[in-house]
Amino acid sequence: MSLQPMTKATLTSASKMGRQLTQTCFYMLSLLFFQAYLCAPALAQPLSQGTGDLRVMTYNANEGTDFLEVQQATNSFEFLEAVGQTITQVRATKPAERMQALASQIIAAGPALVGVQELDQWSTGPLDPSNFTCGTTTTEFDMLQELQDALAAQGAHYQLAVQAQQYAFPPIPGLTASGLLCVQVINTIAVLARTDLSPSKFQWSNPQSGQYAATLFFPTPVGTLPLPRAWASVDALSHGRAFRFITTHLESVVPTIRQQQGAELRNGPANTPMPVVIAMDSNAQAAPLPQDPAYVDFRLAGYDDVWLEFFPKLPGLTCCQAELDNNRVSQLYQRIDLILTHGAVEGQNITLYGASPVSRTSDGLWPSDHAGVASQIVITR
């Protein structure tokens, strides 16, 4: 490459380029600092603060797909392809590997009780093309079992306190690049409880669960599929003081159904004289504005949002990363994963887990498309 003589014009051009580069760098650094400011509480800071030692958590584990292709299918062949695309997506998110990373985040938070959503069991089997019937399926991924195994392998002491089935799809034909197959999925939520705490500090009992009456029915080219949602709860003692812990995963598509489910929750399992802690994926936007009506309903009913008690000016974004969990830069854009309290409960701290790039797997996958939310609280009477 030959060197050109420097002229006044080239000096002026270089000066302009230098100013533009400086402005660009300043803008990018400002943006990074701004994002760091917004996400400062999201970097898994220690929860220890105040006089209490009770920690609770909610974490949506990400079932591996949003079923977008299935929702968009308009005929039987498109639906066949969509089912194949769905299981291909799930496989690409490597659920077992992600459950190892998610377990690490739970251990870092150290909750006595954690509510986990989207713990799916995915099974596949052969399809007989002569009569288009499904054969016996075999489990490919059992995310609840994989999470429990990961917790145990990393030295944590948790047991399944209660689980609740949400929707369950029977074996359905699908088409992948490898050919025809059948895909089956069962979606569950669960409460996990620590077993290594002194009974004088923490105990639990009375596991309960149920499905909401308000349910979305999803029409497909092969028939209507019900998509029920569920709740699960335990009663617990913290230093001898009783409270009820509830986890749930409210409707994501239809706001009116989500509101109805929220009302069922408040009038059902949360209708108790005990203090109540709800750790949930609400699918109801709390931030940024505008707030979802289902979230507003909880606030108007007297529920405290622990996040707002500590970070009223920070959005606390918890959802959502890319569908395949493989985006390099965080794409969290809304706060829908909540810890709400009612009655004699005092929040002492709250933070996000799994929202920092350091939480990703060795393959660059986020533990989930959601961040986990953990809080230290105290039952005051």
N, C-alpha and C positions, 0 to 999 in steps of 0.2 A: 504494500500500500504506500503510495507516494504522499509526501507531506506537502500541503499547500501553504503558500506564504500567508501570514496573518495580516489582515487589512482592518481598517476602521469598521467596515461593515460586518466582518466576521467577529470582531470584538464586541460590537453592539449585539449581534445575534447570540453570542455566547453569554453575554450579560443577561439577556432576556431569558435564555434557557436556564441560567443559574437561578434567577429569581423564581421562575416557574417551578423548578425542582425544589427549591426551598419552601415555596408555598404548598406544594404537594406533600412534601415530607411533614410540614407543620400540620396540615389538615389530617394526614393519616395518624400522626402521633396524637393529635387532639382526639380523634375518633377512638383510638385505642384506650386513651386515658378515660374518655367518657364511658366506654363500655366497661372498663375496669371499675369505674365508680358505680355503675348500675349493678354490676355483678359482685361487688365486694362481699356482701353477705353470703354469696353463693359458693364461696371457695372452701366449704366444709370447715369453718372455724370451730374451735372447741365449744361444746354446748354448756359446759360447766359455768354456771353463773347463778347467784342467789343461794337460797338455803335448801332448795329441793333437790332430789336426785332421781325423780321419775322422768323418763324420756319416752316419747311416743313418736311414731313415724308413719308416713304414707309414701308408697312407691308404686307407680304404674310400671310394670315390667316390660311392656310392649310385646304383644302377641306376634309381631313380625309383619303385620300387614294392616292396611286401613280398608281393605276390601273394595278399593276404588274401582278396579276393573269389573268386579262382580256387580257393583252398583250401576255401572254404565252399560252393561250388556243388554242388548235389545232383542236378541234372538238366541235360539238354542246353541248355534255354533259359537257365537261370541261368548255365551255363558260357559261353554265347554273350555274355550281358550282362557277365559278369565279365571276359572278354577285352577287351571294349570299354572297360570301366571302367579296366582296367590301362593301356592305351595312353593313355587320357585323363589318368590320374595322371602318367604319364611326361612327357607334353607339358607339364603344369602345372609340373613341377619345372625346366623350361628347362635341360636338360643342358649345352648349349653355353655358356650364360651362367655356370652353376655351375662348369664346367671352367676358365673364366677366373679365377674366385675361388679355386678349388682350386690352380691353377697359382701364384697369388700366394703362397699359404701354403707351397707347396713351395719357391719361390724364397727366401722369408723364412728357411726352415730351412736351405737350402743343402746337402742331403744329396748325397754321392757316389753313393749307391744308394738308391732308393725303391721299395718294393713297393706296388703299387696294386691294389685289388680292386674288383669290380663295374664293370668297364669294358665296358659292354654296347653291342652294336650292335643297334639297333631298326630294323626295316624293316616297311613296310606295303604292301598291294596290294589290287587289286579282288577281290571275291567274285562269282562267277557264281551268281545265285540259282536259275537253272533246274536246275543239277546240283550246286550247293553246292561247287564247286571253286574253289581259289585261283588267281589269275593271278600274273603276274610281280610281285615285290615291289621296292620302291625304298627305299634307306636313308634314314631320317629322322634318326637320331642315331647317330654313331659316336664314342663317348665317349673311346676311346683316341686316335683321330686328333684329336679336339677338344682333348684335354688336351695332346697334343704340339704342336698348332698354337698353343695359348695360351701354352705355355712359350716357344716360339720368338718369338712376337709380343712377349712381355715381356722379351726379351733373354737368356733362359736357354739353356744349352747342354746338352741331354739327348738321348740316343738310346735307342731301344728295344733293350734287351739280350736279353730273352726274354719270350715271352708263352705262356700256356697256356689252352686252352679248358676251361671247366667244362661247364655244361649248354647245350644248344642245342635250342630248340623250332622245329619246322618251321612254315611258315605255317598259322595256325589261325584259323578264322572267328570274328569278333567283331561286336558290335552297339554302336554309339555313337549319340549324339544326331543325328549327321549321316547315319547309315545303316549298312549292312553293309560290312565290310572284312575283310582278313586281316592278322594280326599275326605277325611272326617275331622271335625274339630269340636272340642268341648272347652268352653271358656269359663273360668272360675275366678273368684276372689278368695282371699284367705287372711286370717289373722295368725301371726306367729308370735309366740311368747317365750321369753327367756326362762331357762330352767336353772340358771346358776346364781340366782339372787336369793338372799336370805328370806325365808317366809315372813320374818318380822318386817321386811321392807316391801315385799311384793308377793301377791298371790292372785290367782284368777280362778274363775268358776263360771258356771251357767252359760255355756256356749249356745248361741242362738243364731238362726239365719232364716231368710225368707226372700221370696221374689215379690216385686212390686206388681200391683194389679194393672197399673198403667204400663202398657207395653207397645213397642213399635212392631208392626207387621210389615215385612219387606217383600214386595212383589218381585218375582224373578221369572224368567222365561220357562222355568221348570216347576213353578208353583210358589205359593206364598210361604216365606220363612219367618217365624216369630223370633224376635230379638229381645227376650226378657232381660231385665236387670235385677240385681240382688243386693242385699245387705247382709252383714255378718257382725256379730257382737259377742263380747264377753263382759262379765262383771268382774271387777278387780278391787283389790285392797292395796293402797299405798300407805305404809306405816299405819295400818289399821283403819284408814279412811276409805270408804267405798266410792267407786265411780263406775260408770259404764263406758266402755270403749267400743266404737262402731266404725267399721269401714264399709265403703260402698263405691259403686261406679255408676254414676247417673247417665241417662240417655245423652248421646252425643249429637244426634241429627235433628230431632224435633224439639224445639224449646218448650212447647206446651206440655209434652210428655215429661220432660225433665222437671218442670215445675211441679207437676202432679206427683212425681216420684219423691221430690223433696218434701212435699206436704205429707205424703205417706210416711216418710222417715221420721219427721217431727212428731206426727200424731201416733206413730207406732212404737218402734224400739227406743226412740229418743224421748218418749213421753214417760218419764220416770222421775221420782223425787230425788234420785241420786244425781250428783254432778255428771255431765256428759262430755265426752271428748269424741268428736267425729274427725277421723283422718281419712280423706277421700280424694279420689279423682272426681271432681264435681261436674266436669265438662261445662261449667258455668263460669264465664270470664269475670274475674274480680279486678283484673288490671290487664292492660290499660282500659280507659273508658272507651265506650260505654259498658257498664256492668250488666251482666246477664240477669234477667228477672229472677231466676232460681237462686242466684247468690243474694240478691237484694232481699228475697223472701226470708232467707236465714237471718240476715242482719236485722230485719224488722221484727223477727220473732225473738230477738234478744240474744242471738249467738254472737260471741266475740270471735274475731279473726285474729289469731295470735300474731300473724305476720304484721298486721297494721299496728299492733301494740308497740312493735320495736322498729319497724321500717315504714312509717306511713308515707314517706316520699319516694320510696324505691319500689319498682314494679314487682320484683321477686319472680321473674319469669320462670315457668316450669314446663312449658310445652311449646313447641314440639320440634325435635330434630327431624332430619329427613327420614322418609319411610324405611330406608334400608339402614339407618343409624350410622351411615358412613361419611357424613359431611365433615369436612375438616374444621370449619368454623361453626361455632354454635349458632343454631337458628331458632332458639327459644324466643317466642314472641308474645306469650300470654301467660297469666297466672290462673290456673284452674285446679291445681293440686293444693288442697287446703287442710289446715288443722283448725277446726272451729270448736269452741267450748261453750258450755252453758252451765250456770250455777257456780258452785264454790270451787272454781279452778283459776289458778293464777299462773299466767305464762311468765317464764323467766328468761327464755332465750329461744331463738329459732334460726335455722340455717338451711341451706340447700346442699344436696349431695348429688354427685354425678353430673354436675353442670360445668365442671372444669375439664379441659382437654387431658389433664393428667389421669383422669378416671377412665379413659378409653382402654380398650383391650389392645393386645399386641398387634392385632390386625387393623387397628384404627377405628373400631366400632365403639359407639357410646354404649354404656350399660343398658340404656333404654332411650326411647325418644322423649321421655319425660325426665325431669329432675326429681329426686326424692326430697321430701320436706320432713325435717325432724325438729322437735321442740322439747325443751326441758320445761316441765310444769310442776306445780305443787297443788295437791288437793287441800284446801284450806280448812275444811271441817267435814 
